[in-house]
Structures are given as structure tokens and as C-alpha cells.
Amino acid sequence: MEHVSLYVQIEERREKYRYSFQENKFITTIKKNTAKYNIDNISRTKAYAAFYNRNPEIRWAFLASMVSRNAGWNMTDLQGRWFALALEWQKRFPIFLTYEMANWLIFNDAFPQLLLYELSIYYNKPLFHLLKEFNVSCFMEAEWQYFWETGDKERLVTSLIINEQNLIQEPVLHNKRLKRKVFGTSVYVFQDLGHFSCVIFPTLDGRLYGYSVHGFQKLDNRIELGKKLASLLFSDEVNDSFYNFSLKTEHTGSRFDYEQYLHEGLYRETPILRGVYPIISHAKVKAKDDWVFGQAKHISKWRSPVSTVISKEMDITKWFVHKQHQMHSLIALKNWL
């Protein structure tokens, strides 16, 4: 069981600390840069990828960029040929807002952490005590300090997964309006039970790897999925293939980003994201109790490693394409009836 006393000590130290002139400049600059890149799914995805290219030891940034690509594809699916047939706009827009809100919240919390790490490297001293100014959990202050001292890449990835999934639990998954308009709808239940939602990692040679998303509302499920995705993404057998896709494929939000590698002559069925969605203004996140004080007893369980053995069965290209065709057929049948 995680010792809460460590987080209490960090919280108490945060209350007493006074910032220098230089530290206040750091805080202001990071807030400006976070707001600059937290505009939409495209800018977030590219910011994560660019950070990883500069700092490949921070593996979570690459994971975040690839998962963010998936969020963009899911967003534009809602404006594509098939979902437009299946659902009226009043039902599709709340689903888009769910992806957008979760995307925005995670970036707003995580990107200052990444930039503070980069500053710490530049000045050769840890600056993680400044995380308080970005309302980042004292759990992550302890984890960044631990990474600074040990260089444990796997633990940092898992810690960031744990933190960000706890971060969105209340404002997104427990949001009463979203529960009614998204998670409580027959469309969500249908996708969940039918395993039609997936997080996929494509390659330039037209292969797809990944996992179906099931029980998304449950915190434990999302953390476990995040760990499995991280294990897959950084497996020796396929990591280079995923990284080459990221480097050479512009993220537009359309599934055509990877569909172009699946079949020659395939035409675009989903639009580019910036062609169909406006910039969304988000309300500032209200200060709340740090999640770690209510969840510390679960952290040891959440840290448990997962193993991903890459084999031919891990290539889900045929399965995924079949699920897409299955969904399209069901939508076409519903529309015909």
C-alpha cells in the first residue's frame, strides 16, 4: 500500500514555498505554451510528438501522441459518412465533446509536467516543486523526483497513466450531463458490448496493432488498457514501425491518415478535423482535492506490470477491418429500414 505520509509532506512543503523571480518567469512561460498548444486535437498530438522527439526517454509523451491520434480519428468518425447516417447531430456532438474535454484536461495537466522536466534538464536541477502552480497532483511531484534520481522509464509511464486517468474520472466519467447524453445511451452500450471502439497503432506497411476499448467508464479498466498500450508501443519488435509512422504521417484527424497504407486507391470517408470542428473554449478547471489522498491504497495494484508478447496474433488488421465493415453494414441496414 502506498504511504500517504509522503504526499502529506509534499503538500505541506508546497504551502510554505516561495518562488524566486526566475521561477515565476518559468511558471508564466509554461502557462502560455500550454495554452498555445492546447487548442485542439491536432495541436496537442503534434506537441506530444515533438516533445518525445526531443526527449525520447519520456516514453509517455509518445504514448500520449499516439492515443491522441486515435481520439482525433474518433472525433472525425462522427462527421464521416457512416455516423452521419446513423445518428443526428444532436447525439453526435456530445460524443465529440467527451473526447475533446478528456483530451483538453489531460494536456492541461500533463504538458506543464513535460515542460518542467525539459527546463530541469536544461538547468541541471529538478524544478518539480513548481508543479503545484499547475494544480498537478503531489503524486506526480514525487514520481518526477523519483525518475530524476533513478531514471526508471517504465515506472514514470505507468505513473503518468495512473495520474491522468484519475484526473478525468470526476469531470468526464462522472459528469452528469455526459452520463445522460453519452455513457447512458444505447449507442455507447452498443459500441462497448460489440467491441467496436479500439485504440490502434498503425504502421507504414499497412499493419494495425492495438486493443478494443471495453468498460471505459471504469478507472481500473482504463489504467490497465493504458499499461497494455504502453507495453505494445515500446515492444522491441514493433516500436520502430510505430515511430516511423508517427514521423512520416501528418496527423489530420481523418482515418485516411493510416487507411492510405491499407489499400491502394482507397478513398477518404472521414474529413480532416479542422475542416469540421470549431475551436472549443473550455472552462477553467476548478481547484479540488488532490485525487491521491482518496486513492493511495490502489496505487500498488495499479503499478503491477503487464506483459505483451508480440506475435502474428497481435496484428489486428483483418479483425479491425472486419469490425469496421460490420458496423457499416449495421448502419446501412438501420438506415434502409
RAVEN-V958747 format. One record per pair of residues at least 24 apart in sequence whose C-alpha atoms are under 7 Angstrom apart, sorted by the first residue. I is the first residue (numbers start at 0). GAP is how many residues later the second one is. D is the distance in whole Angstrom. If there is no record, write none. Layout:
i=(I:I)
gap=(GAP:GAP)
d=(D:D)
This chain:
i=(0:0:1:1:1:1:3:3:6:6:9:10:13:29:29:33:33:33:37:37:37:38:39:40:40:41:41:41:44:56:57:58:59:62:65:66:68:68:69:69:70:71:72:72:72:75:75:75:75:75:75:76:78:79:79:79:80:80:81:81:84:85:85:93:93:94:97:101:101:104:105:108:108:136:138:157:157:160:160:161:164:164:164:165:168:172:195:200:201:201:201:202:202:202:203:203:204:205:205:206:206:207:207:207:208:208:208:208:209:226:227:227:230:230:231:236)
gap=(296:299:294:295:297:298:289:292:131:132:128:127:118:82:85:74:77:78:66:69:70:240:239:27:31:209:210:211:24:96:95:98:97:167:135:132:182:184:129:130:28:181:180:181:182:177:178:194:195:196:197:193:191:189:190:191:188:189:246:249:250:245:249:87:88:87:74:66:70:63:58:25:27:153:153:69:145:62:65:61:54:57:58:125:50:44:127:41:40:43:56:38:39:42:41:57:56:55:56:108:110:107:108:109:105:106:107:108:106:79:78:80:76:77:76:73)
d=(5:6:6:6:6:6:7:7:6:6:6:7:7:6:7:7:6:7:6:7:7:7:6:7:6:7:7:7:6:7:7:6:5:6:7:7:7:7:6:7:6:4:5:5:5:6:6:6:6:7:6:6:7:6:4:6:6:7:6:7:7:6:7:7:7:6:7:6:7:7:6:7:6:6:6:6:6:6:6:6:7:7:7:7:7:6:6:7:6:7:6:5:5:5:5:6:6:5:4:7:6:6:6:5:6:5:5:7:7:7:6:7:7:6:6:7)
